[in-house]
Amino acid sequence: MRIGNLNKTMFQSVASFLLRFLAFVGLILLVSIGNLLDVRPAIAQDNTVNYTYSELQGEDFSHKDLEGGVFAAADMREANFEGSNLSYSIFTEGTLLGANLKGADLSSSLLDRVTLDFADLTDAILVDAIATRTRFYDATITGADFTNAVIDRYQVSLMCERAEGVNSVTGVSTRESLACR
């Protein structure tokens, strides 16, 4: 009788293990099939550019659609981006010393550790941009919109000293967008 109970207990353990294993495999298959059915195609942009580590001093990019462009560590001294769409672009460690960004749309762009000294950001849109450890020394910011941008407090305090104007596209004043007091 003991052998019969032992066989029955062993059978129940093996059956329980197999049932859990099959449930686990079924769950993995279900998730995999769900993922396969929910595949969304990647949308490639023909106009996406990659200028990482490029020498772009004095280049003319005015009035171009450069959305999602990558300018990481590029030297763009005195480059002209006037009126360009640069939203969702990456400028990490780029140099925009004396660059013309008048009326440029830099919404949701990544501008961390960028040098914007002496740049012209008149009427530029930097809504939701991330500009940590970025320098704006002597940059012209008249009418620029920095709404919800992430900028170091020290840079904001310096910009508030000279912030003036209202952005012609968004209608937001520069002082308001920087939360100047």
GROMACS elastic network, one bead per residue, 0.5 to 0.9 nm:
[ bonds ]
;  ai    aj funct       b0    kb
    1     4     6  0.50837   500
    1     5     6  0.62961   500
    1     6     6  0.85823   500
    2     5     6  0.51221   500
    2     6     6  0.60632   500
    2     7     6  0.85780   500
    3     7     6  0.60782   500
    3     8     6  0.84591   500
    4     7     6  0.51673   500
    4     8     6  0.61190   500
    4     9     6  0.86051   500
    5     9     6  0.60350   500
    5    10     6  0.84557   500
    6     9     6  0.51087   500
    6    10     6  0.60234   500
    6    11     6  0.84027   500
    7    10     6  0.50552   500
    7    11     6  0.59236   500
    7    12     6  0.84991   500
    8    11     6  0.50415   500
    8    12     6  0.61563   500
    8    13     6  0.86820   500
    9    12     6  0.50751   500
    9    13     6  0.62204   500
    9    14     6  0.86621   500
   10    13     6  0.51134   500
   10    14     6  0.61796   500
   10    15     6  0.84510   500
   11    14     6  0.52070   500
   11    15     6  0.59659   500
   11    16     6  0.84532   500
   12    15     6  0.50177   500
   12    16     6  0.59515   500
   12    17     6  0.84903   500
   13    16     6  0.50785   500
   13    17     6  0.60974   500
   13    18     6  0.85653   500
   14    17     6  0.50560   500
   14    18     6  0.60790   500
   14    19     6  0.84787   500
   15    18     6  0.51080   500
   15    19     6  0.60332   500
   15    20     6  0.86215   500
   16    19     6  0.50987   500
   16    20     6  0.62349   500
   16    21     6  0.85517   500
   17    20     6  0.52347   500
   17    21     6  0.60703   500
   17    22     6  0.85886   500
   18    22     6  0.60034   500
   18    23     6  0.84438   500
   19    22     6  0.52083   500
   19    23     6  0.61271   500
   19    24     6  0.86008   500
   20    23     6  0.50408   500
   20    24     6  0.61242   500
   20    25     6  0.86384   500
   21    24     6  0.50901   500
   21    25     6  0.61973   500
   21    26     6  0.84954   500
   22    25     6  0.50446   500
   22    26     6  0.59282   500
   22    27     6  0.84630   500
   23    27     6  0.60981   500
   23    28     6  0.86635   500
   24    27     6  0.50929   500
   24    28     6  0.63020   500
   24    29     6  0.86709   500
   25    28     6  0.51071   500
   25    29     6  0.61800   500
   25    30     6  0.85455   500
   26    29     6  0.50617   500
   26    30     6  0.60314   500
   26    31     6  0.85831   500
   27    30     6  0.50019   500
   27    31     6  0.61476   500
   27    32     6  0.84916   500
   28    31     6  0.51815   500
   28    32     6  0.60466   500
   28    33     6  0.85554   500
   29    32     6  0.50009   500
   29    33     6  0.60242   500
   29    34     6  0.83955   500
   30    33     6  0.52425   500
   30    34     6  0.60668   500
   30    35     6  0.86026   500
   31    35     6  0.61393   500
   31    36     6  0.86124   500
   32    35     6  0.50974   500
   32    36     6  0.61881   500
   32    37     6  0.86528   500
   33    37     6  0.61570   500
   33    38     6  0.85601   500
   34    37     6  0.51947   500
   34    38     6  0.61718   500
   34    39     6  0.88289   500
   35    38     6  0.50626   500
   35    39     6  0.63123   500
   36    39     6  0.55007   500
   37    40     6  0.88330   500
   40    43     6  0.89259   500
   44    47     6  0.88591   500
   44    48     6  0.81626   500
   45    48     6  0.54723   500
   45    67     6  0.89577   500
   45    68     6  0.85951   500
   46    49     6  0.84400   500
   47    65     6  0.71885   500
   47    66     6  0.64581   500
   47    67     6  0.75088   500
   47    68     6  0.84868   500
   47    69     6  0.81314   500
   48    65     6  0.88297   500
   48    66     6  0.63918   500
   48    67     6  0.66760   500
   48    68     6  0.59098   500
   48    69     6  0.52319   500
   48    70     6  0.79108   500
   49    66     6  0.69502   500
   49    67     6  0.85378   500
   49    68     6  0.75706   500
   49    70     6  0.61482   500
   49    71     6  0.82984   500
   50    54     6  0.88720   500
   50    69     6  0.59245   500
   50    71     6  0.63484   500
   50    72     6  0.83801   500
   51    54     6  0.52219   500
   51    55     6  0.83866   500
   51    56     6  0.84071   500
   51    69     6  0.77872   500
   51    70     6  0.57856   500
   51    72     6  0.70392   500
   51    73     6  0.86047   500
   51    74     6  0.65882   500
   52    70     6  0.61876   500
   52    73     6  0.59510   500
   52    74     6  0.56149   500
   52    91     6  0.86924   500
   52    94     6  0.88934   500
   53    71     6  0.73036   500
   53    72     6  0.62961   500
   53    75     6  0.71775   500
   53    94     6  0.83608   500
   54    71     6  0.76315   500
   54    72     6  0.84462   500
   54    73     6  0.75023   500
   54    75     6  0.63106   500
   54    76     6  0.82511   500
   55    74     6  0.60624   500
   55    75     6  0.50578   500
   55    76     6  0.67504   500
   55    77     6  0.88877   500
   56    59     6  0.54534   500
   56    60     6  0.88734   500
   56    74     6  0.69145   500
   56    75     6  0.56085   500
   56    77     6  0.71978   500
   56    78     6  0.87805   500
   56    79     6  0.68209   500
   57    75     6  0.61448   500
   57    78     6  0.59722   500
   57    79     6  0.55885   500
   57    96     6  0.88267   500
   57    99     6  0.89435   500
   58    76     6  0.68897   500
   58    77     6  0.62565   500
   58    80     6  0.67574   500
   58    99     6  0.81153   500
   59    76     6  0.75069   500
   59    77     6  0.86600   500
   59    78     6  0.76900   500
   59    80     6  0.62320   500
   59    81     6  0.86462   500
   60    79     6  0.60111   500
   60    81     6  0.67068   500
   60    82     6  0.87078   500
   61    64     6  0.59276   500
   61    65     6  0.88985   500
   61    66     6  0.85699   500
   61    79     6  0.73503   500
   61    80     6  0.55308   500
   61    82     6  0.73814   500
   61    83     6  0.89554   500
   61    84     6  0.70979   500
   62    79     6  0.89026   500
   62    80     6  0.55836   500
   62    83     6  0.59479   500
   62    84     6  0.55939   500
   62   100     6  0.87807   500
   62   101     6  0.86344   500
   62   104     6  0.87279   500
   63    81     6  0.69241   500
   63    82     6  0.60578   500
   63    85     6  0.73402   500
   63   104     6  0.82662   500
   64    67     6  0.88991   500
   64    81     6  0.78026   500
   64    82     6  0.86304   500
   64    83     6  0.74239   500
   64    85     6  0.63339   500
   64    86     6  0.84877   500
   65    84     6  0.59009   500
   65    86     6  0.69264   500
   66    69     6  0.53721   500
   66    70     6  0.88743   500
   66    84     6  0.69621   500
   66    85     6  0.55296   500
   66    86     6  0.51512   500
   66    87     6  0.76193   500
   66    89     6  0.76851   500
   67    84     6  0.87083   500
   67    85     6  0.56415   500
   67    87     6  0.50219   500
   67    88     6  0.59660   500
   67    89     6  0.60582   500
   67   106     6  0.87517   500
   68    86     6  0.67479   500
   68    87     6  0.62866   500
   68    90     6  0.71504   500
   68   109     6  0.81611   500
   69    86     6  0.69231   500
   69    87     6  0.82873   500
   69    88     6  0.74017   500
   69    90     6  0.63955   500
   69    91     6  0.85771   500
   70    74     6  0.89506   500
   70    89     6  0.57082   500
   70    91     6  0.64325   500
   70    92     6  0.86705   500
   71    74     6  0.53601   500
   71    75     6  0.85453   500
   71    76     6  0.86627   500
   71    89     6  0.75241   500
   71    90     6  0.57596   500
   71    92     6  0.72478   500
   71    93     6  0.87635   500
   71    94     6  0.67013   500
   72    75     6  0.89388   500
   72    90     6  0.60309   500
   72    93     6  0.60112   500
   72    94     6  0.55884   500
   72   111     6  0.89865   500
   73    91     6  0.68782   500
   73    92     6  0.60026   500
   73    95     6  0.70717   500
   73   114     6  0.84625   500
   74    91     6  0.76221   500
   74    92     6  0.85395   500
   74    93     6  0.75195   500
   74    95     6  0.63711   500
   74    96     6  0.85834   500
   75    79     6  0.89313   500
   75    94     6  0.60098   500
   75    96     6  0.68871   500
   75    97     6  0.85923   500
   76    79     6  0.52471   500
   76    80     6  0.86668   500
   76    94     6  0.71870   500
   76    95     6  0.54974   500
   76    97     6  0.71342   500
   76    98     6  0.87688   500
   76    99     6  0.70134   500
   77    95     6  0.61718   500
   77    98     6  0.59351   500
   77    99     6  0.57249   500
   77   119     6  0.89711   500
   78    96     6  0.67722   500
   78    97     6  0.62016   500
   78   100     6  0.65829   500
   78   119     6  0.78998   500
   79    96     6  0.72652   500
   79    97     6  0.85549   500
   79    98     6  0.77232   500
   79   100     6  0.62777   500
   79   101     6  0.85416   500
   80    99     6  0.59939   500
   80   101     6  0.66355   500
   80   102     6  0.86918   500
   81    84     6  0.54547   500
   81    85     6  0.85274   500
   81    86     6  0.85187   500
   81    99     6  0.74960   500
   81   100     6  0.56842   500
   81   102     6  0.72597   500
   81   103     6  0.85638   500
   81   104     6  0.65249   500
   82   100     6  0.58050   500
   82   103     6  0.58761   500
   82   104     6  0.55853   500
   82   124     6  0.88589   500
   83   101     6  0.71793   500
   83   102     6  0.61789   500
   83   105     6  0.72530   500
   83   124     6  0.83055   500
   84    87     6  0.89378   500
   84   101     6  0.79006   500
   84   102     6  0.86300   500
   84   103     6  0.73473   500
   84   105     6  0.63442   500
   84   106     6  0.86227   500
   85   104     6  0.59927   500
   85   106     6  0.68683   500
   85   107     6  0.87174   500
   86    89     6  0.55631   500
   86    90     6  0.87609   500
   86   104     6  0.68189   500
   86   105     6  0.54231   500
   86   107     6  0.73264   500
   86   109     6  0.73576   500
   87    90     6  0.89105   500
   87   104     6  0.87325   500
   87   105     6  0.56804   500
   87   108     6  0.58297   500
   87   109     6  0.55704   500
   87   125     6  0.89552   500
   87   126     6  0.84639   500
   87   129     6  0.87439   500
   88   106     6  0.70155   500
   88   107     6  0.63725   500
   88   110     6  0.71586   500
   88   129     6  0.83833   500
   89   106     6  0.72763   500
   89   107     6  0.84558   500
   89   108     6  0.75671   500
   89   110     6  0.62977   500
   89   111     6  0.83539   500
   90    94     6  0.89310   500
   90   109     6  0.58871   500
   90   111     6  0.64096   500
   90   112     6  0.86216   500
   91    94     6  0.52666   500
   91    95     6  0.83942   500
   91   109     6  0.76562   500
   91   110     6  0.59435   500
   91   112     6  0.70639   500
   91   113     6  0.84534   500
   91   114     6  0.68336   500
   92    95     6  0.89892   500
   92   110     6  0.64975   500
   92   111     6  0.53267   500
   92   112     6  0.50059   500
   92   113     6  0.59721   500
   92   114     6  0.61209   500
   92   131     6  0.89903   500
   93   111     6  0.75940   500
   93   112     6  0.64399   500
   93   115     6  0.75255   500
   93   134     6  0.85930   500
   94   111     6  0.79095   500
   94   112     6  0.84820   500
   94   113     6  0.73147   500
   94   115     6  0.65636   500
   94   116     6  0.88105   500
   95    99     6  0.87972   500
   95   113     6  0.89763   500
   95   114     6  0.58419   500
   95   116     6  0.68146   500
   95   117     6  0.87836   500
   96    99     6  0.51473   500
   96   100     6  0.84926   500
   96   114     6  0.72090   500
   96   115     6  0.56216   500
   96   116     6  0.50102   500
   96   117     6  0.72584   500
   96   118     6  0.85636   500
   96   119     6  0.67127   500
   97   115     6  0.60490   500
   97   116     6  0.52141   500
   97   117     6  0.50928   500
   97   118     6  0.59545   500
   97   119     6  0.58219   500
   98   116     6  0.70657   500
   98   117     6  0.63139   500
   98   120     6  0.69173   500
   98   139     6  0.79968   500
   99   116     6  0.74999   500
   99   117     6  0.85600   500
   99   118     6  0.74122   500
   99   120     6  0.63136   500
   99   121     6  0.85978   500
  100   104     6  0.87709   500
  100   119     6  0.59694   500
  100   121     6  0.69688   500
  100   122     6  0.87163   500
  101   104     6  0.52413   500
  101   105     6  0.85393   500
  101   119     6  0.70704   500
  101   120     6  0.54989   500
  101   122     6  0.71107   500
  101   123     6  0.85029   500
  101   124     6  0.65554   500
  102   120     6  0.59588   500
  102   121     6  0.51032   500
  102   123     6  0.58386   500
  102   124     6  0.56397   500
  102   144     6  0.88302   500
  103   121     6  0.71882   500
  103   122     6  0.63013   500
  103   125     6  0.70304   500
  103   144     6  0.82005   500
  103   167     6  0.88054   500
  103   168     6  0.87538   500
  103   169     6  0.87711   500
  104   121     6  0.77016   500
  104   122     6  0.86150   500
  104   123     6  0.74811   500
  104   125     6  0.63309   500
  104   126     6  0.85812   500
  105   124     6  0.59063   500
  105   126     6  0.66029   500
  105   127     6  0.85309   500
  106   109     6  0.54872   500
  106   110     6  0.86484   500
  106   124     6  0.72455   500
  106   125     6  0.55772   500
  106   127     6  0.72220   500
  106   128     6  0.87383   500
  106   129     6  0.69025   500
  107   110     6  0.89887   500
  107   125     6  0.60212   500
  107   128     6  0.58218   500
  107   129     6  0.55875   500
  107   146     6  0.89392   500
  107   149     6  0.87682   500
  108   126     6  0.70668   500
  108   127     6  0.63087   500
  108   130     6  0.70736   500
  108   149     6  0.82106   500
  109   126     6  0.75366   500
  109   127     6  0.85670   500
  109   128     6  0.74600   500
  109   130     6  0.63560   500
  109   131     6  0.83473   500
  110   129     6  0.59810   500
  110   131     6  0.64548   500
  110   132     6  0.87882   500
  111   114     6  0.57110   500
  111   129     6  0.71047   500
  111   130     6  0.56768   500
  111   132     6  0.70864   500
  111   133     6  0.87089   500
  111   134     6  0.68993   500
  112   130     6  0.64091   500
  112   133     6  0.58686   500
  112   134     6  0.56611   500
  112   151     6  0.89995   500
  113   131     6  0.71323   500
  113   132     6  0.62687   500
  113   135     6  0.74323   500
  114   131     6  0.75211   500
  114   132     6  0.83847   500
  114   133     6  0.72645   500
  114   135     6  0.63770   500
  114   136     6  0.87552   500
  115   119     6  0.88134   500
  115   134     6  0.59576   500
  115   135     6  0.50615   500
  115   136     6  0.69254   500
  115   137     6  0.85237   500
  116   119     6  0.53075   500
  116   120     6  0.85255   500
  116   134     6  0.72581   500
  116   135     6  0.55647   500
  116   137     6  0.70218   500
  116   138     6  0.85613   500
  116   139     6  0.65967   500
  117   120     6  0.89014   500
  117   135     6  0.62294   500
  117   136     6  0.50576   500
  117   138     6  0.57535   500
  117   139     6  0.54149   500
  118   136     6  0.74392   500
  118   137     6  0.64462   500
  118   140     6  0.69414   500
  119   136     6  0.77199   500
  119   137     6  0.85610   500
  119   138     6  0.75598   500
  119   140     6  0.63376   500
  119   141     6  0.86347   500
  120   124     6  0.86681   500
  120   139     6  0.58003   500
  120   141     6  0.67682   500
  120   142     6  0.87142   500
  121   124     6  0.51687   500
  121   125     6  0.84211   500
  121   139     6  0.68710   500
  121   140     6  0.54903   500
  121   142     6  0.71120   500
  121   143     6  0.81440   500
  121   144     6  0.62416   500
  122   140     6  0.60487   500
  122   141     6  0.51121   500
  122   143     6  0.56363   500
  122   144     6  0.56377   500
  122   165     6  0.89891   500
  122   167     6  0.83951   500
  123   141     6  0.73302   500
  123   142     6  0.63533   500
  123   145     6  0.71409   500
  123   165     6  0.84229   500
  123   166     6  0.76331   500
  123   167     6  0.51444   500
  123   168     6  0.66005   500
  123   169     6  0.79851   500
  123   174     6  0.89623   500
  124   141     6  0.78378   500
  124   142     6  0.86341   500
  124   143     6  0.71355   500
  124   145     6  0.63910   500
  124   146     6  0.86177   500
  124   167     6  0.74688   500
  125   129     6  0.89278   500
  125   143     6  0.88171   500
  125   144     6  0.58176   500
  125   146     6  0.66385   500
  125   147     6  0.85007   500
  125   167     6  0.77976   500
  125   169     6  0.83693   500
  125   170     6  0.80760   500
  126   129     6  0.53138   500
  126   130     6  0.85579   500
  126   144     6  0.73491   500
  126   145     6  0.57308   500
  126   147     6  0.70361   500
  126   148     6  0.84995   500
  126   149     6  0.65868   500
  127   130     6  0.89746   500
  127   145     6  0.63099   500
  127   146     6  0.51346   500
  127   148     6  0.58583   500
  127   149     6  0.56370   500
  127   177     6  0.86451   500
  128   146     6  0.73929   500
  128   147     6  0.64373   500
  128   150     6  0.71488   500
  129   146     6  0.76425   500
  129   147     6  0.85091   500
  129   148     6  0.73853   500
  129   150     6  0.63337   500
  129   151     6  0.84402   500
  130   148     6  0.89373   500
  130   149     6  0.57066   500
  130   151     6  0.66294   500
  131   134     6  0.54001   500
  131   135     6  0.85775   500
  131   149     6  0.71448   500
  131   150     6  0.56873   500
  131   151     6  0.50001   500
  131   152     6  0.75203   500
  132   135     6  0.87146   500
  132   150     6  0.64263   500
  132   151     6  0.51293   500
  132   152     6  0.56568   500
  133   151     6  0.74963   500
  133   152     6  0.63680   500
  133   155     6  0.86260   500
  134   151     6  0.74626   500
  134   152     6  0.76445   500
  134   155     6  0.79184   500
  135   139     6  0.88266   500
  135   155     6  0.68978   500
  136   139     6  0.53065   500
  136   140     6  0.85662   500
  136   141     6  0.89142   500
  136   155     6  0.67430   500
  136   156     6  0.89758   500
  136   158     6  0.84270   500
  136   159     6  0.75602   500
  137   140     6  0.89259   500
  137   155     6  0.81095   500
  137   158     6  0.80061   500
  137   159     6  0.82669   500
  138   141     6  0.89491   500
  138   159     6  0.87128   500
  139   159     6  0.85058   500
  140   144     6  0.87541   500
  140   162     6  0.84992   500
  140   163     6  0.87481   500
  141   144     6  0.52764   500
  141   145     6  0.86114   500
  141   159     6  0.77138   500
  141   162     6  0.78295   500
  141   163     6  0.64364   500
  141   164     6  0.75448   500
  141   165     6  0.84888   500
  141   174     6  0.75419   500
  142   162     6  0.81856   500
  142   163     6  0.62586   500
  142   164     6  0.52409   500
  142   165     6  0.51686   500
  142   166     6  0.74277   500
  142   167     6  0.80737   500
  142   173     6  0.89168   500
  142   174     6  0.68556   500
  143   163     6  0.79903   500
  143   164     6  0.63222   500
  143   168     6  0.72567   500
  143   171     6  0.88761   500
  143   172     6  0.79433   500
  143   173     6  0.63057   500
  143   174     6  0.53837   500
  143   175     6  0.88260   500
  144   163     6  0.85631   500
  144   164     6  0.85387   500
  144   165     6  0.76599   500
  144   166     6  0.71728   500
  144   167     6  0.56723   500
  144   168     6  0.89698   500
  144   172     6  0.83762   500
  144   173     6  0.75612   500
  144   174     6  0.53938   500
  144   177     6  0.83107   500
  145   149     6  0.88992   500
  145   166     6  0.78480   500
  145   167     6  0.60733   500
  145   170     6  0.74805   500
  145   171     6  0.85896   500
  145   172     6  0.63029   500
  145   173     6  0.68018   500
  145   174     6  0.54135   500
  145   175     6  0.86690   500
  145   176     6  0.85234   500
  145   177     6  0.56942   500
  145   178     6  0.79496   500
  146   149     6  0.53099   500
  146   150     6  0.85264   500
  146   151     6  0.88774   500
  146   172     6  0.89465   500
  146   174     6  0.69190   500
  146   175     6  0.89442   500
  146   176     6  0.86282   500
  146   178     6  0.59082   500
  147   150     6  0.89230   500
  147   172     6  0.81829   500
  147   174     6  0.85353   500
  147   176     6  0.79763   500
  147   178     6  0.67047   500
  147   179     6  0.85579   500
  148   177     6  0.73896   500
  148   178     6  0.83098   500
  149   177     6  0.84499   500
  149   178     6  0.82565   500
  151   154     6  0.84483   500
  151   155     6  0.68584   500
  151   156     6  0.66027   500
  152   155     6  0.54412   500
  152   156     6  0.63708   500
  152   157     6  0.88101   500
  153   157     6  0.61064   500
  153   158     6  0.86352   500
  154   157     6  0.51451   500
  154   158     6  0.63504   500
  154   159     6  0.86890   500
  155   158     6  0.51004   500
  155   159     6  0.61216   500
  155   160     6  0.85402   500
  156   159     6  0.50288   500
  156   160     6  0.59887   500
  156   161     6  0.87769   500
  156   178     6  0.65863   500
  156   179     6  0.85989   500
  156   180     6  0.79795   500
  157   160     6  0.51245   500
  157   161     6  0.67196   500
  157   178     6  0.87819   500
  157   180     6  0.76318   500
  158   161     6  0.54850   500
  158   162     6  0.74573   500
  158   163     6  0.89443   500
  159   162     6  0.55401   500
  159   163     6  0.57776   500
  159   175     6  0.87282   500
  159   178     6  0.81320   500
  159   180     6  0.88021   500
  160   164     6  0.83742   500
  160   174     6  0.84847   500
  160   175     6  0.64094   500
  160   178     6  0.70581   500
  160   179     6  0.83481   500
  160   180     6  0.55855   500
  160   181     6  0.80960   500
  161   180     6  0.86340   500
  162   175     6  0.88378   500
  163   173     6  0.86344   500
  163   174     6  0.57555   500
  163   175     6  0.53937   500
  163   178     6  0.83595   500
  163   180     6  0.83276   500
  164   173     6  0.70608   500
  164   174     6  0.57001   500
  164   175     6  0.61652   500
  165   172     6  0.86317   500
  165   173     6  0.57012   500
  165   174     6  0.59510   500
  165   175     6  0.78589   500
  166   169     6  0.88008   500
  166   170     6  0.82272   500
  166   171     6  0.58718   500
  166   172     6  0.54424   500
  166   174     6  0.59386   500
  166   175     6  0.85526   500
  167   170     6  0.56073   500
  167   171     6  0.50595   500
  167   172     6  0.54891   500
  167   173     6  0.60746   500
  167   174     6  0.71264   500
  168   171     6  0.55907   500
  168   172     6  0.80574   500
  169   172     6  0.82859   500
  170   173     6  0.87149   500
  172   175     6  0.85555   500
  172   176     6  0.68624   500
  172   177     6  0.66402   500
  173   176     6  0.52181   500
  173   177     6  0.61999   500
  173   178     6  0.87143   500
  174   177     6  0.51182   500
  174   178     6  0.62670   500
  174   179     6  0.85447   500
  174   180     6  0.86595   500
  175   178     6  0.52658   500
  175   179     6  0.60812   500
  175   180     6  0.52194   500
  175   181     6  0.81073   500
  176   180     6  0.62161   500
  176   181     6  0.86700   500
  177   180     6  0.78106   500
